[in-house]
Amino acid sequence: TNVNFGSNCTPREVPITYCAPVWPSGSRLSNPLYQVPVHPITYAIPEQLVAQSIPRNKTGAAKLVGRLSDNRFPCSDSGEAQYYNSFASSYYAYTSKKDGWACMRHYEILATGGVPYFNGLDQSPRHSLWDFPRDLIQQLMALPGVGLEEAKNKDDDPQVKLDMHVFDPRQYYPLADKLLEYTRTHLTTRAMAKHFLRTAGHVGAQSGLMLLMKSSGPKLYDYVGYTFQLLMHGLRTVMGPTLVDYPRLWLMYDWDPESRRQRTQEERDRKRKAVYGCGLSYAFT
């Protein structure tokens, strides 16, 4: 169903005000009994994955197409580290809309202190990526010497192209520092959880129960839904052990429920191979 939102929506403000949905004429949801506030929520990144600072020895742009599951890095803890380092050591990394405008790659690039070259960002609806630092990213994408090279194969992404005779790191780093600080302040799972509690009118909540989907697959409930898993991570970060997730998302814990002990490195890597995207940025966090 296509849904419009009232003019009182201000999705780029922090904190955000609510959006009143305007349902299509004839929909049963257009009945006043169904008129409820709708609040946007999107992805976030665990704060322990956010870099403390930006290295000043960056070179070029990340030559990356795809994720760990595309076999460009090992599907393991070490592969996850290599994936993040490919962003941290580069000025820019390409990203774009995937199945939806929200995509973990955006946040993974930001967390390393890299800059996402977000192809099509100006076309994203204003209610999508509501807290995304659009202006800063667009300033960095518009720096002299920064461009895009189209992919040679239809299944590959374009690549960011830097003309190092024109590109000036002295213009880049002050903006990139602001981008990393924004990420640390507004785009972590902790910030996501605080926004959720504030919006729900439960600022200062000390405990909670989060009822989650039960997967139809393995008995350890390894269904991946970034929004609820990242929100659960944020609420756990804010509340600690008084947040109860049921069924428990065992994949996000470095604890094996069958042996009742901490997972070994071999067990962690084997588990990664069995889940979506190798568990990148959410497994064992």
C-alpha positions as CSV (number, residue, x, y, z in Angstrom):
1,T,0.0,0.0,0.0
2,N,1.2,3.5,-0.8
3,V,1.2,5.7,2.2
4,N,1.6,9.5,2.4
5,F,2.5,11.4,5.5
6,G,1.3,14.6,6.9
7,S,3.2,17.9,6.7
8,N,4.1,17.7,10.4
9,C,6.8,15.1,9.6
10,T,10.4,16.3,10.1
11,P,12.4,13.2,9.5
12,R,15.8,14.9,9.4
13,E,15.5,16.4,12.8
14,V,16.9,14.8,15.9
15,P,14.8,14.1,17.9
16,I,12.1,13.4,15.4
17,T,8.5,14.4,15.6
18,Y,5.8,11.8,14.7
19,C,4.4,11.4,11.2
20,A,0.6,11.0,10.8
21,P,-0.1,8.6,8.0
22,V,-2.7,9.5,5.3
23,W,-4.0,6.2,3.9
24,P,-5.4,5.8,0.4
25,S,-9.1,6.6,0.0
26,G,-11.2,3.4,0.5
27,S,-8.6,1.7,2.6
28,R,-10.0,0.4,5.9
29,L,-7.0,2.0,7.5
30,S,-8.3,5.5,6.5
31,N,-11.0,5.0,9.2
32,P,-10.2,7.4,12.1
33,L,-10.1,4.4,14.4
34,Y,-6.9,3.4,12.7
35,Q,-5.2,6.7,12.7
36,V,-2.1,6.3,14.8
37,P,1.3,8.0,14.7
38,V,4.0,6.3,12.6
39,H,7.6,6.9,13.6
40,P,10.5,6.1,11.2
41,I,13.2,3.7,12.3
42,T,16.2,2.5,10.3
43,Y,19.5,0.6,10.7
44,A,22.3,1.4,13.1
45,I,25.8,0.1,14.0
46,P,27.0,-1.4,17.3
47,E,29.1,1.3,19.0
48,Q,32.0,-1.0,19.6
49,L,32.5,-1.2,15.8
50,V,32.8,2.6,15.5
51,A,36.4,3.8,15.0
52,Q,37.8,6.2,17.6
53,S,39.5,8.4,14.9
54,I,40.3,8.5,11.2
55,P,43.7,7.4,10.1
56,R,45.6,10.0,8.2
57,N,47.3,7.5,5.8
58,K,44.3,6.7,3.6
59,T,44.9,5.8,0.0
60,G,42.5,5.9,-2.9
61,A,39.0,4.3,-2.8
62,A,38.0,0.8,-1.7
63,K,37.9,-1.7,-4.6
64,L,35.0,-3.6,-3.2
65,V,32.0,-5.2,-4.9
66,G,29.7,-7.1,-2.6
67,R,30.0,-8.4,0.9
68,L,31.7,-11.3,2.8
69,S,29.2,-13.7,1.4
70,D,30.4,-12.9,-2.1
71,N,33.7,-14.7,-1.3
72,R,35.8,-11.6,-1.6
73,F,36.9,-12.0,2.0
74,P,36.9,-15.2,4.2
75,C,33.6,-15.9,6.0
76,S,35.2,-15.6,9.4
77,D,36.1,-13.2,12.2
78,S,39.3,-12.4,10.3
79,G,37.4,-11.8,7.1
80,E,35.1,-9.3,8.9
81,A,38.3,-7.5,10.1
82,Q,39.6,-7.4,6.5
83,Y,36.3,-6.1,5.2
84,Y,36.3,-3.2,7.7
85,N,40.0,-2.4,7.0
86,S,39.2,-2.1,3.3
87,F,37.0,0.9,4.2
88,A,39.2,2.3,7.0
89,S,42.2,2.5,4.7
90,S,40.3,4.2,1.8
91,Y,39.0,7.7,1.4
92,Y,35.7,6.5,-0.1
93,A,33.7,3.3,-0.7
94,Y,30.8,2.9,-3.1
95,T,27.3,2.1,-1.9
96,S,23.8,2.5,-3.2
97,K,20.2,1.4,-2.7
98,K,19.9,-2.3,-2.4
99,D,16.6,-4.1,-1.7
100,G,15.7,-0.8,0.1
101,W,17.3,2.5,0.9
102,A,18.6,1.2,4.3
103,C,21.6,-1.0,3.9
104,M,24.2,-2.1,6.4
105,R,27.1,-1.2,4.0
106,H,26.3,2.5,4.5
107,Y,26.8,2.2,8.2
108,E,29.8,-0.1,8.0
109,I,31.6,2.4,5.8
110,L,30.7,5.2,8.2
111,A,31.8,3.2,11.3
112,T,35.3,2.8,10.0
113,G,35.8,6.5,9.4
114,G,35.3,6.0,5.6
115,V,33.0,8.0,3.5
116,P,30.2,6.3,1.5
117,Y,30.0,7.4,-2.1
118,F,26.2,7.0,-2.0
119,N,25.0,6.8,-5.6
120,G,21.4,8.0,-5.8
121,L,21.3,9.5,-2.3
122,D,19.6,12.6,-3.6
123,Q,16.8,10.4,-4.9
124,S,16.0,8.7,-1.6
125,P,12.6,9.7,0.0
126,R,12.9,12.0,2.9
127,H,11.3,9.5,5.3
128,S,13.9,6.9,4.4
129,L,17.3,7.1,6.2
130,W,15.6,9.8,8.3
131,D,18.7,10.4,10.5
132,F,21.3,9.9,7.8
133,P,24.0,12.7,7.4
134,R,23.0,13.5,3.9
135,D,24.4,17.0,3.7
136,L,27.9,16.0,5.0
137,I,28.1,13.0,2.7
138,Q,27.0,15.1,-0.4
139,Q,29.7,17.7,0.5
140,L,32.3,15.0,0.6
141,M,31.1,13.4,-2.7
142,A,31.3,16.8,-4.3
143,L,35.0,17.5,-3.5
144,P,37.2,18.2,-6.5
145,G,38.7,15.1,-8.0
146,V,36.0,12.7,-6.8
147,G,34.0,10.9,-9.4
148,L,32.5,7.6,-10.4
149,E,33.6,5.0,-12.9
150,E,30.9,2.8,-14.3
151,A,31.2,-0.9,-13.9
152,K,32.5,-3.0,-16.8
153,N,30.3,-5.9,-15.9
154,K,26.5,-5.6,-15.3
155,D,26.7,-7.6,-12.1
156,D,29.4,-5.4,-10.6
157,D,29.0,-2.0,-8.8
158,P,30.6,1.1,-10.2
159,Q,33.8,2.2,-8.5
160,V,34.8,5.5,-7.0
161,K,37.5,7.2,-9.0
162,L,39.9,9.7,-7.4
163,D,42.1,12.1,-9.4
164,M,44.9,12.6,-6.8
165,H,46.3,15.5,-8.8
166,V,43.1,17.4,-7.9
167,F,41.8,15.8,-4.7
168,D,42.9,17.6,-1.6
169,P,43.0,15.6,1.7
170,R,43.1,18.9,3.6
171,Q,39.5,19.5,2.5
172,Y,38.5,15.9,3.1
173,Y,39.6,15.2,6.6
174,P,37.8,18.0,8.5
175,L,34.5,16.9,6.9
176,A,35.2,13.2,7.5
177,D,36.0,13.9,11.2
178,K,32.5,15.5,11.5
179,L,31.0,12.6,9.7
180,L,32.6,10.1,12.1
181,E,31.5,12.1,15.1
182,Y,27.9,12.2,13.8
183,T,28.0,8.5,13.3
184,R,29.2,8.0,16.9
185,T,26.5,10.3,18.3
186,H,23.5,9.4,16.2
187,L,23.9,6.2,14.2
188,T,24.9,3.6,16.9
189,T,22.5,1.0,18.2
190,R,22.6,2.8,21.6
191,A,21.4,6.0,19.9
192,M,18.7,3.9,18.0
193,A,17.5,2.5,21.3
194,K,17.4,5.8,23.1
195,H,15.4,7.3,20.2
196,F,13.0,4.3,20.4
197,L,12.5,4.7,24.1
198,R,12.1,8.5,23.9
199,T,9.6,8.2,21.1
200,A,7.6,5.6,23.0
201,G,7.5,7.7,26.1
202,H,9.8,5.5,28.2
203,V,12.9,7.5,28.7
204,G,14.8,6.0,31.6
205,A,13.3,2.6,31.3
206,Q,15.3,0.1,33.4
207,S,14.0,-3.2,32.0
208,G,12.0,-4.6,29.0
209,L,10.7,-7.6,27.2
210,M,11.3,-7.9,23.5
211,L,9.2,-10.6,21.7
212,L,10.9,-11.6,18.5
213,M,10.1,-13.7,15.5
214,K,10.8,-17.4,15.7
215,S,12.5,-18.6,12.6
216,S,11.2,-21.6,10.7
217,G,14.8,-22.9,10.3
218,P,17.4,-23.9,12.9
219,K,16.4,-24.2,16.5
220,L,18.7,-21.3,17.5
221,Y,16.4,-18.7,16.0
222,D,18.9,-17.4,13.5
223,Y,16.4,-15.5,11.4
224,V,18.0,-12.2,10.3
225,G,16.0,-9.0,10.5
226,Y,18.4,-6.1,10.8
227,T,15.9,-3.6,12.3
228,F,14.8,-5.8,15.2
229,Q,18.2,-7.3,15.8
230,L,19.9,-4.0,15.9
231,L,17.2,-2.5,18.1
232,M,17.6,-5.4,20.5
233,H,21.3,-4.8,20.6
234,G,20.8,-1.2,21.4
235,L,18.2,-1.9,24.1
236,R,20.6,-4.5,25.6
237,T,23.4,-1.9,25.5
238,V,21.2,0.7,27.3
239,M,19.4,-1.7,29.8
240,G,22.0,-4.4,30.3
241,P,20.7,-7.9,31.4
242,T,17.3,-6.5,32.4
243,L,16.4,-6.5,28.7
244,V,14.9,-9.9,27.9
245,D,14.8,-11.1,24.3
246,Y,12.5,-14.0,23.6
247,P,13.1,-16.3,21.8
248,R,16.8,-15.5,22.5
249,L,18.8,-14.4,19.5
250,W,21.7,-16.7,20.3
251,L,23.6,-15.7,17.2
252,M,24.2,-12.3,18.7
253,Y,25.8,-13.8,21.9
254,D,29.3,-15.1,22.1
255,W,27.8,-18.0,24.2
256,D,26.8,-21.4,22.9
257,P,23.4,-22.5,24.3
258,E,24.1,-26.2,23.8
259,S,27.5,-26.5,25.5
260,R,26.8,-23.5,27.8
261,R,30.2,-22.0,27.3
262,Q,31.8,-19.3,25.2
263,R,32.1,-20.2,21.6
264,T,35.6,-21.2,20.2
265,Q,37.0,-19.4,17.2
266,E,36.3,-22.4,15.1
267,E,32.7,-22.5,16.2
268,R,32.2,-18.8,15.6
269,D,33.6,-19.1,12.0
270,R,31.4,-22.2,11.3
271,K,28.3,-20.4,12.6
272,R,29.1,-17.4,10.4
273,K,29.0,-19.6,7.3
274,A,25.5,-20.8,8.1
275,V,23.8,-17.3,8.4
276,Y,23.0,-14.4,6.2
277,G,26.0,-12.2,5.2
278,C,28.4,-14.2,7.4
279,G,26.9,-12.4,10.4
280,L,28.7,-9.3,9.5
281,S,28.2,-6.4,11.9
282,Y,25.6,-8.3,14.0
283,A,26.9,-11.8,15.0
284,F,28.4,-12.1,18.5
285,T,28.1,-8.4,19.2
